[in-house]
Amino acid sequence: KDMIDEENSSFENLLEHGEEYLKTKQELSKLIALEKGSEIVAKAVSALIIFSFLLLFFLFASIALCWVISEYTGKTSTGFISVAGLYLFIGLILYVKRKSWLEIPFINSFINNYFESKNHE
């Protein structure tokens, strides 16, 4: 009878520890998900802020370049058309090379970030 009581006690103890383990594992999963979510939001917000300032820089630099070309040629429209043509040219090059210059590097970056975060776990 002592042997059976001891086995029941061990089994109950095992169940109790199993429940604690599952609860702890669930809490850990929630914390990891929260951490990942906050990392994504933080990266997105910082990228948006940086992008906004870079966009403003390029906007004002473009206007300045337009005025420089305008002063050099004597016609305001020539400066603006020249800069617009430059952007069209760059856009066409990016469109033609989008696979090798944009898509593949972004895909590789996402894959590297995924495996980097897996290694931290």
N, CA, C and O atoms as CSV, one atom per row, in Angstrom:
chain,resi,resn,atom,element,x,y,z
A,1,LYS,N,N,0.813,-1.195,0.000
A,1,LYS,CA,C,0.000,0.000,0.000
A,1,LYS,C,C,0.867,1.274,0.000
A,1,LYS,O,O,0.522,2.245,-0.674
A,2,ASP,N,N,1.964,1.283,0.731
A,2,ASP,CA,C,2.875,2.425,0.743
A,2,ASP,C,C,3.450,2.679,-0.640
A,2,ASP,O,O,3.636,3.827,-1.044
A,3,MET,N,N,3.727,1.619,-1.351
A,3,MET,CA,C,4.283,1.721,-2.697
A,3,MET,C,C,3.294,2.397,-3.646
A,3,MET,O,O,3.690,3.224,-4.467
A,4,ILE,N,N,2.015,2.051,-3.538
A,4,ILE,CA,C,0.973,2.641,-4.380
A,4,ILE,C,C,0.783,4.113,-4.030
A,4,ILE,O,O,0.672,4.953,-4.923
A,5,ASP,N,N,0.744,4.433,-2.728
A,5,ASP,CA,C,0.621,5.825,-2.299
A,5,ASP,C,C,1.807,6.656,-2.788
A,5,ASP,O,O,1.660,7.802,-3.210
A,6,GLU,N,N,2.974,6.044,-2.716
A,6,GLU,CA,C,4.178,6.740,-3.152
A,6,GLU,C,C,4.136,6.991,-4.657
A,6,GLU,O,O,4.531,8.061,-5.120
A,7,GLU,N,N,3.658,6.008,-5.419
A,7,GLU,CA,C,3.540,6.176,-6.873
A,7,GLU,C,C,2.477,7.219,-7.207
A,7,GLU,O,O,2.690,8.036,-8.103
A,8,ASN,N,N,1.341,7.213,-6.514
A,8,ASN,CA,C,0.297,8.217,-6.739
A,8,ASN,C,C,0.822,9.606,-6.416
A,8,ASN,O,O,0.555,10.565,-7.139
A,9,SER,N,N,1.577,9.706,-5.317
A,9,SER,CA,C,2.156,10.977,-4.919
A,9,SER,C,C,3.154,11.460,-5.974
A,9,SER,O,O,3.177,12.642,-6.318
A,10,SER,N,N,3.960,10.558,-6.473
A,10,SER,CA,C,4.933,10.910,-7.515
A,10,SER,C,C,4.225,11.336,-8.792
A,10,SER,O,O,4.637,12.289,-9.454
A,11,PHE,N,N,3.162,10.626,-9.132
A,11,PHE,CA,C,2.392,10.952,-10.330
A,11,PHE,C,C,1.729,12.318,-10.198
A,11,PHE,O,O,1.753,13.120,-11.132
A,12,GLU,N,N,1.133,12.581,-9.028
A,12,GLU,CA,C,0.511,13.876,-8.777
A,12,GLU,C,C,1.557,14.988,-8.810
A,12,GLU,O,O,1.311,16.075,-9.335
A,13,ASN,N,N,2.698,14.705,-8.256
A,13,ASN,CA,C,3.810,15.659,-8.251
A,13,ASN,C,C,4.255,15.961,-9.694
A,13,ASN,O,O,4.518,17.106,-10.061
A,14,LEU,N,N,4.325,14.888,-10.490
A,14,LEU,CA,C,4.710,15.031,-11.891
A,14,LEU,C,C,3.671,15.868,-12.641
A,14,LEU,O,O,4.037,16.743,-13.426
A,15,LEU,N,N,2.401,15.614,-12.413
A,15,LEU,CA,C,1.334,16.387,-13.053
A,15,LEU,C,C,1.401,17.851,-12.651
A,15,LEU,O,O,1.241,18.749,-13.478
A,16,GLU,N,N,1.639,18.073,-11.367
A,16,GLU,CA,C,1.725,19.441,-10.861
A,16,GLU,C,C,2.877,20.187,-11.526
A,16,GLU,O,O,2.715,21.333,-11.945
A,17,HIS,N,N,4.039,19.543,-11.625
A,17,HIS,CA,C,5.200,20.162,-12.267
A,17,HIS,C,C,4.960,20.337,-13.762
A,17,HIS,O,O,5.412,21.315,-14.357
A,18,GLY,N,N,4.255,19.398,-14.361
A,18,GLY,CA,C,3.922,19.505,-15.777
A,18,GLY,C,C,3.032,20.704,-16.052
A,18,GLY,O,O,3.232,21.419,-17.033
A,19,GLU,N,N,2.055,20.923,-15.193
A,19,GLU,CA,C,1.175,22.086,-15.343
A,19,GLU,C,C,1.963,23.381,-15.180
A,19,GLU,O,O,1.774,24.329,-15.942
A,20,GLU,N,N,2.843,23.417,-14.190
A,20,GLU,CA,C,3.678,24.605,-13.979
A,20,GLU,C,C,4.563,24.854,-15.194
A,20,GLU,O,O,4.728,25.990,-15.639
A,21,TYR,N,N,5.125,23.774,-15.719
A,21,TYR,CA,C,5.991,23.885,-16.897
A,21,TYR,C,C,5.202,24.456,-18.075
A,21,TYR,O,O,5.691,25.357,-18.757
A,22,LEU,N,N,4.005,23.958,-18.325
A,22,LEU,CA,C,3.188,24.432,-19.449
A,22,LEU,C,C,2.795,25.891,-19.274
A,22,LEU,O,O,2.805,26.662,-20.233
A,23,LYS,N,N,2.445,26.274,-18.034
A,23,LYS,CA,C,2.106,27.675,-17.775
A,23,LYS,C,C,3.316,28.583,-18.004
A,23,LYS,O,O,3.202,29.654,-18.601
A,24,THR,N,N,4.465,28.136,-17.523
A,24,THR,CA,C,5.695,28.910,-17.702
A,24,THR,C,C,6.048,29.019,-19.184
A,24,THR,O,O,6.434,30.086,-19.662
A,25,LYS,N,N,5.914,27.913,-19.901
A,25,LYS,CA,C,6.204,27.889,-21.333
A,25,LYS,C,C,5.257,28.832,-22.079
A,25,LYS,O,O,5.674,29.528,-23.004
A,26,GLN,N,N,3.985,28.856,-21.677
A,26,GLN,CA,C,3.000,29.738,-22.298
A,26,GLN,C,C,3.350,31.202,-22.033
A,26,GLN,O,O,3.276,32.032,-22.939
A,27,GLU,N,N,3.729,31.519,-20.797
A,27,GLU,CA,C,4.123,32.888,-20.458
A,27,GLU,C,C,5.371,33.305,-21.247
A,27,GLU,O,O,5.457,34.432,-21.735
A,28,LEU,N,N,6.327,32.391,-21.365
A,28,LEU,CA,C,7.544,32.666,-22.116
A,28,LEU,C,C,7.209,32.942,-23.582
A,28,LEU,O,O,7.767,33.858,-24.186
A,29,SER,N,N,6.315,32.166,-24.144
A,29,SER,CA,C,5.900,32.373,-25.535
A,29,SER,C,C,5.250,33.740,-25.710
A,29,SER,O,O,5.493,34.421,-26.706
A,30,LYS,N,N,4.430,34.142,-24.755
A,30,LYS,CA,C,3.795,35.466,-24.818
A,30,LYS,C,C,4.850,36.564,-24.758
A,30,LYS,O,O,4.785,37.537,-25.509
A,31,LEU,N,N,5.823,36.404,-23.861
A,31,LEU,CA,C,6.874,37.414,-23.734
A,31,LEU,C,C,7.727,37.494,-24.996
A,31,LEU,O,O,8.101,38.586,-25.423
A,32,ILE,N,N,8.032,36.357,-25.588
A,32,ILE,CA,C,8.820,36.341,-26.828
A,32,ILE,C,C,8.035,37.021,-27.942
A,32,ILE,O,O,8.597,37.807,-28.705
A,33,ALA,N,N,6.730,36.722,-28.044
A,33,ALA,CA,C,5.890,37.350,-29.064
A,33,ALA,C,C,5.821,38.869,-28.844
A,33,ALA,O,O,5.881,39.639,-29.803
A,34,LEU,N,N,5.696,39.288,-27.600
A,34,LEU,CA,C,5.668,40.715,-27.274
A,34,LEU,C,C,6.981,41.383,-27.661
A,34,LEU,O,O,6.988,42.479,-28.222
A,35,GLU,N,N,8.090,40.717,-27.360
A,35,GLU,CA,C,9.403,41.253,-27.703
A,35,GLU,C,C,9.546,41.398,-29.215
A,35,GLU,O,O,9.993,42.436,-29.702
A,36,LYS,N,N,9.166,40.355,-29.958
A,36,LYS,CA,C,9.261,40.397,-31.420
A,36,LYS,C,C,8.374,41.503,-31.983
A,36,LYS,O,O,8.788,42.251,-32.868
A,37,GLY,N,N,7.155,41.601,-31.465
A,37,GLY,CA,C,6.238,42.638,-31.930
A,37,GLY,C,C,6.772,44.025,-31.669
A,37,GLY,O,O,6.688,44.901,-32.530
A,38,SER,N,N,7.321,44.231,-30.482
A,38,SER,CA,C,7.855,45.560,-30.156
A,38,SER,C,C,9.101,45.866,-30.984
A,38,SER,O,O,9.328,47.021,-31.345
A,39,GLU,N,N,9.911,44.856,-31.290
A,39,GLU,CA,C,11.069,45.066,-32.166
A,39,GLU,C,C,10.621,45.502,-33.548
A,39,GLU,O,O,11.201,46.417,-34.134
A,40,ILE,N,N,9.587,44.848,-34.074
A,40,ILE,CA,C,9.084,45.182,-35.406
A,40,ILE,C,C,8.549,46.610,-35.428
A,40,ILE,O,O,8.835,47.374,-36.350
A,41,VAL,N,N,7.779,46.963,-34.417
A,41,VAL,CA,C,7.217,48.326,-34.351
A,41,VAL,C,C,8.337,49.358,-34.210
A,41,VAL,O,O,8.313,50.394,-34.875
A,42,ALA,N,N,9.314,49.081,-33.350
A,42,ALA,CA,C,10.427,50.022,-33.149
A,42,ALA,C,C,11.226,50.206,-34.434
A,42,ALA,O,O,11.600,51.326,-34.781
A,43,LYS,N,N,11.489,49.107,-35.141
A,43,LYS,CA,C,12.229,49.211,-36.408
A,43,LYS,C,C,11.415,49.968,-37.446
A,43,LYS,O,O,11.965,50.773,-38.197
A,44,ALA,N,N,10.126,49.719,-37.495
A,44,ALA,CA,C,9.276,50.398,-38.472
A,44,ALA,C,C,9.210,51.897,-38.193
A,44,ALA,O,O,9.294,52.703,-39.119
A,45,VAL,N,N,9.060,52.272,-36.931
A,45,VAL,CA,C,8.984,53.693,-36.570
A,45,VAL,C,C,10.312,54.385,-36.851
A,45,VAL,O,O,10.328,55.481,-37.412
A,46,SER,N,N,11.416,53.767,-36.474
A,46,SER,CA,C,12.714,54.400,-36.727
A,46,SER,C,C,12.989,54.495,-38.227
A,46,SER,O,O,13.548,55.491,-38.686
A,47,ALA,N,N,12.607,53.478,-38.995
A,47,ALA,CA,C,12.788,53.534,-40.448
A,47,ALA,C,C,11.936,54.638,-41.056
A,47,ALA,O,O,12.372,55.332,-41.975
A,48,LEU,N,N,10.729,54.800,-40.548
A,48,LEU,CA,C,9.839,55.849,-41.045
A,48,LEU,C,C,10.398,57.237,-40.749
A,48,LEU,O,O,10.328,58.128,-41.595
A,49,ILE,N,N,10.943,57.421,-39.569
A,49,ILE,CA,C,11.535,58.719,-39.202
A,49,ILE,C,C,12.743,59.015,-40.083
A,49,ILE,O,O,12.873,60.118,-40.614
A,50,ILE,N,N,13.629,58.029,-40.238
A,50,ILE,CA,C,14.820,58.211,-41.076
A,50,ILE,C,C,14.404,58.484,-42.517
A,50,ILE,O,O,14.943,59.378,-43.168
A,51,PHE,N,N,13.437,57.706,-43.011
A,51,PHE,CA,C,12.958,57.888,-44.384
A,51,PHE,C,C,12.390,59.292,-44.577
A,51,PHE,O,O,12.621,59.913,-45.615
A,52,SER,N,N,11.659,59.794,-43.598
A,52,SER,CA,C,11.070,61.136,-43.696
A,52,SER,C,C,12.148,62.205,-43.828
A,52,SER,O,O,12.029,63.115,-44.649
A,53,PHE,N,N,13.193,62.096,-43.026
A,53,PHE,CA,C,14.264,63.091,-43.108
A,53,PHE,C,C,15.055,62.970,-44.404
A,53,PHE,O,O,15.453,63.978,-44.988
A,54,LEU,N,N,15.280,61.745,-44.850
A,54,LEU,CA,C,15.974,61.571,-46.124
A,54,LEU,C,C,15.131,62.097,-47.283
A,54,LEU,O,O,15.660,62.686,-48.226
A,55,LEU,N,N,13.824,61.884,-47.208
A,55,LEU,CA,C,12.925,62.387,-48.244
A,55,LEU,C,C,12.974,63.915,-48.292
A,55,LEU,O,O,13.043,64.508,-49.368
A,56,LEU,N,N,12.937,64.539,-47.127
A,56,LEU,CA,C,13.050,66.001,-47.085
A,56,LEU,C,C,14.389,66.473,-47.644
A,56,LEU,O,O,14.444,67.458,-48.381
A,57,PHE,N,N,15.458,65.779,-47.297
A,57,PHE,CA,C,16.781,66.125,-47.817
A,57,PHE,C,C,16.789,66.063,-49.339
A,57,PHE,O,O,17.230,67.001,-50.002
A,58,PHE,N,N,16.297,64.949,-49.894
A,58,PHE,CA,C,16.309,64.809,-51.348
A,58,PHE,C,C,15.371,65.814,-52.024
A,58,PHE,O,O,15.656,66.283,-53.126
A,59,LEU,N,N,14.282,66.136,-51.385
A,59,LEU,CA,C,13.360,67.125,-51.945
A,59,LEU,C,C,14.042,68.487,-52.057
A,59,LEU,O,O,14.009,69.123,-53.110
A,60,PHE,N,N,14.657,68.925,-50.963
A,60,PHE,CA,C,15.307,70.234,-50.989
A,60,PHE,C,C,16.568,70.226,-51.846
A,60,PHE,O,O,16.872,71.221,-52.504
A,61,ALA,N,N,17.297,69.128,-51.846
A,61,ALA,CA,C,18.475,69.028,-52.715
A,61,ALA,C,C,18.058,69.056,-54.188
A,61,ALA,O,O,18.749,69.637,-55.025
A,62,SER,N,N,16.929,68.426,-54.491
A,62,SER,CA,C,16.423,68.443,-55.869
A,62,SER,C,C,16.016,69.851,-56.290
A,62,SER,O,O,16.315,70.285,-57.402
A,63,ILE,N,N,15.338,70.553,-55.405
A,63,ILE,CA,C,14.938,71.935,-55.716
A,63,ILE,C,C,16.178,72.808,-55.906
A,63,ILE,O,O,16.231,73.642,-56.809
A,64,ALA,N,N,17.170,72.604,-55.045
A,64,ALA,CA,C,18.409,73.377,-55.176
A,64,ALA,C,C,19.100,73.072,-56.503
A,64,ALA,O,O,19.603,73.979,-57.167
A,65,LEU,N,N,19.125,71.798,-56.886
A,65,LEU,CA,C,19.740,71.420,-58.165
A,65,LEU,C,C,18.963,72.031,-59.333
A,65,LEU,O,O,19.555,72.481,-60.314
A,66,CYS,N,N,17.646,72.041,-59.219
A,66,CYS,CA,C,16.815,72.682,-60.250
A,66,CYS,C,C,17.194,74.140,-60.415
A,66,CYS,O,O,17.328,74.624,-61.539
A,67,TRP,N,N,17.367,74.839,-59.314
A,67,TRP,CA,C,17.695,76.262,-59.381
A,67,TRP,C,C,19.104,76.484,-59.934
A,67,TRP,O,O,19.339,77.436,-60.678
A,68,VAL,N,N,20.031,75.609,-59.572
A,68,VAL,CA,C,21.401,75.740,-60.092
A,68,VAL,C,C,21.397,75.570,-61.608
A,68,VAL,O,O,22.004,76.359,-62.331
A,69,ILE,N,N,20.708,74.532,-62.082
A,69,ILE,CA,C,20.629,74.307,-63.533
A,69,ILE,C,C,19.891,75.465,-64.204
A,69,ILE,O,O,20.263,75.897,-65.295
A,70,SER,N,N,18.844,75.962,-63.544
A,70,SER,CA,C,18.081,77.092,-64.089
A,70,SER,C,C,18.954,78.331,-64.235
A,70,SER,O,O,18.882,79.026,-65.249
A,71,GLU,N,N,19.770,78.608,-63.239
A,71,GLU,CA,C,20.662,79.773,-63.304
A,71,GLU,C,C,21.713,79.589,-64.391
A,71,GLU,O,O,22.088,80.543,-65.073
A,72,TYR,N,N,22.177,78.373,-64.545
A,72,TYR,CA,C,23.207,78.086,-65.555
A,72,TYR,C,C,22.643,78.215,-66.970
A,72,TYR,O,O,23.313,78.743,-67.858
A,73,THR,N,N,21.408,77.733,-67.185
A,73,THR,CA,C,20.802,77.768,-68.523
A,73,THR,C,C,20.008,79.037,-68.780
A,73,THR,O,O,19.781,79.396,-69.936
A,74,GLY,N,N,19.590,79.710,-67.748
A,74,GLY,CA,C,18.813,80.922,-67.920
A,74,GLY,C,C,17.314,80.677,-68.011
A,74,GLY,O,O,16.542,81.628,-68.139
A,75,LYS,N,N,16.891,79.426,-67.948
A,75,LYS,CA,C,15.457,79.116,-68.019
A,75,LYS,C,C,15.076,78.236,-66.831
A,75,LYS,O,O,15.680,77.188,-66.604
A,76,THR,N,N,14.090,78.664,-66.094
A,76,THR,CA,C,13.651,77.906,-64.911
A,76,THR,C,C,13.142,76.528,-65.295
A,76,THR,O,O,13.427,75.543,-64.615
A,77,SER,N,N,12.392,76.460,-66.378
A,77,SER,CA,C,11.803,75.174,-66.782
A,77,SER,C,C,12.874,74.142,-67.117
A,77,SER,O,O,12.685,72.953,-66.861
A,78,THR,N,N,13.981,74.573,-67.678
A,78,THR,CA,C,15.057,73.639,-68.047
A,78,THR,C,C,15.623,72.946,-66.812
A,78,THR,O,O,15.916,71.751,-66.847
A,79,GLY,N,N,15.774,73.681,-65.737
A,79,GLY,CA,C,16.291,73.085,-64.501
A,79,GLY,C,C,15.360,72.022,-63.951
A,79,GLY,O,O,15.796,70.934,-63.578
A,80,PHE,N,N,14.077,72.341,-63.903
A,80,PHE,CA,C,13.123,71.374,-63.353
A,80,PHE,C,C,12.946,70.161,-64.264
A,80,PHE,O,O,12.828,69.032,-63.788
A,81,ILE,N,N,12.928,70.397,-65.572
A,81,ILE,CA,C,12.792,69.279,-66.519
A,81,ILE,C,C,14.041,68.395,-66.475
A,81,ILE,O,O,13.940,67.172,-66.578
A,82,SER,N,N,15.205,69.006,-66.322
A,82,SER,CA,C,16.447,68.224,-66.246
A,82,SER,C,C,16.450,67.295,-65.032
A,82,SER,O,O,16.803,66.120,-65.136
A,83,VAL,N,N,16.056,67.834,-63.895
A,83,VAL,CA,C,16.026,67.013,-62.676
A,83,VAL,C,C,14.952,65.933,-62.790
A,83,VAL,O,O,15.167,64.796,-62.370
A,84,ALA,N,N,13.804,66.284,-63.355
A,84,ALA,CA,C,12.753,65.276,-63.562
A,84,ALA,C,C,13.250,64.178,-64.496
A,84,ALA,O,O,12.986,62.999,-64.264
A,85,GLY,N,N,13.960,64.557,-65.540
A,85,GLY,CA,C,14.533,63.573,-66.463
A,85,GLY,C,C,15.553,62.678,-65.778
A,85,GLY,O,O,15.621,61.478,-66.047
A,86,LEU,N,N,16.353,63.276,-64.884
A,86,LEU,CA,C,17.326,62.495,-64.127
A,86,LEU,C,C,16.621,61.438,-63.269
A,86,LEU,O,O,17.047,60.284,-63.208
A,87,TYR,N,N,15.529,61.858,-62.605
A,87,TYR,CA,C,14.781,60.914,-61.781
A,87,TYR,C,C,14.099,59.842,-62.625
A,87,TYR,O,O,14.005,58.688,-62.207
A,88,LEU,N,N,13.630,60.216,-63.799
A,88,LEU,CA,C,13.033,59.233,-64.700
A,88,LEU,C,C,14.079,58.216,-65.125
A,88,LEU,O,O,13.808,57.015,-65.153
A,89,PHE,N,N,15.268,58.691,-65.454
A,89,PHE,CA,C,16.369,57.807,-65.848
A,89,PHE,C,C,16.740,56.845,-64.717
A,89,PHE,O,O,16.892,55.644,-64.939
A,90,ILE,N,N,16.882,57.381,-63.511
A,90,ILE,CA,C,17.202,56.537,-62.346
A,90,ILE,C,C,16.081,55.532,-62.097
A,90,ILE,O,O,16.339,54.364,-61.807
A,91,GLY,N,N,14.832,55.993,-62.212
A,91,GLY,CA,C,13.689,55.091,-62.029
A,91,GLY,C,C,13.674,53.960,-63.034
A,91,GLY,O,O,13.368,52.820,-62.682
A,92,LEU,N,N,14.005,54.264,-64.298
A,92,LEU,CA,C,14.055,53.220,-65.333
A,92,LEU,C,C,15.167,52.205,-65.058
A,92,LEU,O,O,14.982,50.999,-65.221
A,93,ILE,N,N,16.313,52.718,-64.640
A,93,ILE,CA,C,17.422,51.811,-64.303
A,93,ILE,C,C,17.023,50.911,-63.131
A,93,ILE,O,O,17.266,49.704,-63.161
A,94,LEU,N,N,16.413,51.496,-62.106
A,94,LEU,CA,C,15.969,50.695,-60.963
A,94,LEU,C,C,14.908,49.672,-61.373
A,94,LEU,O,O,14.898,48.550,-60.866
A,95,TYR,N,N,14.027,50.051,-62.278
A,95,TYR,CA,C,13.001,49.119,-62.751
A,95,TYR,C,C,13.633,47.941,-63.481
A,95,TYR,O,O,13.240,46.793,-63.271
A,96,VAL,N,N,14.608,48.223,-64.335
A,96,VAL,CA,C,15.267,47.157,-65.098
A,96,VAL,C,C,16.083,46.249,-64.172
A,96,VAL,O,O,16.104,45.033,-64.357
A,97,LYS,N,N,16.743,46.829,-63.191
A,97,LYS,CA,C,17.620,46.074,-62.284
A,97,LYS,C,C,16.941,45.713,-60.962
A,97,LYS,O,O,17.617,45.302,-60.019
A,98,ARG,N,N,15.619,45.860,-60.875
A,98,ARG,CA,C,14.914,45.679,-59.601
A,98,ARG,C,C,15.146,44.311,-58.981
A,98,ARG,O,O,15.240,44.203,-57.759
A,99,LYS,N,N,15.240,43.269,-59.789
A,99,LYS,CA,C,15.418,41.914,-59.256
A,99,LYS,C,C,16.746,41.809,-58.506
A,99,LYS,O,O,16.785,41.403,-57.345
A,100,SER,N,N,17.829,42.180,-59.183
A,100,SER,CA,C,19.154,41.998,-58.577
A,100,SER,C,C,19.516,43.085,-57.573
A,100,SER,O,O,20.251,42.816,-56.623
A,101,TRP,N,N,19.017,44.312,-57.760
A,101,TRP,CA,C,19.401,45.409,-56.874
A,101,TRP,C,C,18.461,45.592,-55.703
A,101,TRP,O,O,18.886,46.056,-54.645
A,102,LEU,N,N,17.181,45.236,-55.861
A,102,LEU,CA,C,16.201,45.523,-54.810
A,102,LEU,C,C,15.584,44.261,-54.212
A,102,LEU,O,O,15.667,44.044,-53.003
A,103,GLU,N,N,14.971,43.434,-55.046
A,103,GLU,CA,C,14.201,42.296,-54.536
A,103,GLU,C,C,15.078,41.262,-53.827
A,103,GLU,O,O,14.798,40.885,-52.689
A,104,ILE,N,N,16.124,40.810,-54.489
A,104,ILE,CA,C,16.985,39.767,-53.895
A,104,ILE,C,C,17.666,40.251,-52.611
A,104,ILE,O,O,17.669,39.513,-51.626
A,105,PRO,N,N,18.249,41.465,-52.579
A,105,PRO,CA,C,18.824,41.933,-51.310
A,105,PRO,C,C,17.806,42.050,-50.176
A,105,PRO,O,O,18.118,41.728,-49.029
A,106,PHE,N,N,16.566,42.516,-50.493
A,106,PHE,CA,C,15.541,42.603,-49.450
A,106,PHE,C,C,15.147,41.222,-48.956
A,106,PHE,O,O,14.988,41.013,-47.753
A,107,ILE,N,N,14.988,40.285,-49.867
A,107,ILE,CA,C,14.646,38.905,-49.476
A,107,ILE,C,C,15.743,38.331,-48.599
A,107,ILE,O,O,15.462,37.735,-47.559
A,108,ASN,N,N,16.995,38.507,-49.012
A,108,ASN,CA,C,18.123,37.998,-48.218
A,108,ASN,C,C,18.176,38.657,-46.843
A,108,ASN,O,O,18.487,38.000,-45.849
A,109,SER,N,N,17.876,39.935,-46.787
A,109,SER,CA,C,17.865,40.645,-45.506
A,109,SER,C,C,16.796,40.084,-44.578
A,109,SER,O,O,17.062,39.860,-43.397
A,110,PHE,N,N,15.588,39.855,-45.096
A,110,PHE,CA,C,14.513,39.288,-44.275
A,110,PHE,C,C,14.882,37.893,-43.787
A,110,PHE,O,O,14.648,37.554,-42.627
A,111,ILE,N,N,15.462,37.083,-44.676
A,111,ILE,CA,C,15.851,35.723,-44.291
A,111,ILE,C,C,16.932,35.769,-43.222
A,111,ILE,O,O,16.870,35.025,-42.243
A,112,ASN,N,N,17.921,36.637,-43.405
A,112,ASN,CA,C,18.994,36.760,-42.403
A,112,ASN,C,C,18.450,37.219,-41.057
A,112,ASN,O,O,18.856,36.700,-40.017
A,113,ASN,N,N,17.531,38.192,-41.066
A,113,ASN,CA,C,16.924,38.659,-39.813
A,113,ASN,C,C,16.141,37.546,-39.136
A,113,ASN,O,O,16.168,37.417,-37.912
A,114,TYR,N,N,15.442,36.741,-39.934
A,114,TYR,CA,C,14.659,35.631,-39.378
A,114,TYR,C,C,15.580,34.632,-38.686
A,114,TYR,O,O,15.326,34.231,-37.550
A,115,PHE,N,N,16.657,34.229,-39.376
A,115,PHE,CA,C,17.553,33.245,-38.774
A,115,PHE,C,C,18.361,33.832,-37.625
A,115,PHE,O,O,18.729,33.117,-36.693
A,116,GLU,N,N,18.636,35.126,-37.688
A,116,GLU,CA,C,19.339,35.789,-36.584
A,116,GLU,C,C,18.472,35.759,-35.334
A,116,GLU,O,O,18.971,35.502,-34.238
A,117,SER,N,N,17.171,36.022,-35.488
A,117,SER,CA,C,16.281,35.996,-34.325
A,117,SER,C,C,16.084,34.570,-33.838
A,117,SER,O,O,15.903,34.354,-32.640
A,118,LYS,N,N,16.113,33.592,-34.733
A,118,LYS,CA,C,15.999,32.179,-34.314
A,118,LYS,C,C,17.214,31.759,-33.503
A,118,LYS,O,O,17.088,30.988,-32.552
A,119,ASN,N,N,18.403,32.266,-33.875
A,119,ASN,CA,C,19.630,31.922,-33.156
A,119,ASN,C,C,19.641,32.499,-31.742
A,119,ASN,O,O,20.256,31.925,-30.843
A,120,HIS,N,N,18.964,33.634,-31.540
A,120,HIS,CA,C,18.899,34.245,-30.210
A,120,HIS,C,C,17.991,33.481,-29.264
A,120,HIS,O,O,18.117,33.593,-28.045
A,121,GLU,N,N,17.071,32.698,-29.831
A,121,GLU,CA,C,16.159,31.927,-28.991
A,121,GLU,C,C,16.869,30.712,-28.530
A,121,GLU,O,O,16.297,29.901,-27.802
